[in-house]
């Protein structure tokens, strides 16, 4: 729907709970299995 020609404005809100990072480091966790799966070629992202 976001890519539909009729779509003119898209607004997304992501809260801190939606970020994938350990609070101890504060850095994005690229090793998280869900992220690894989402970054694979032709993957359909599932993490949010």
Secondary structure, DSSP 8 states (H G I E B T S, - for coil): -TTSTT---------GGGS-B-TTT-SB-TT-HHHHHHTSTT------
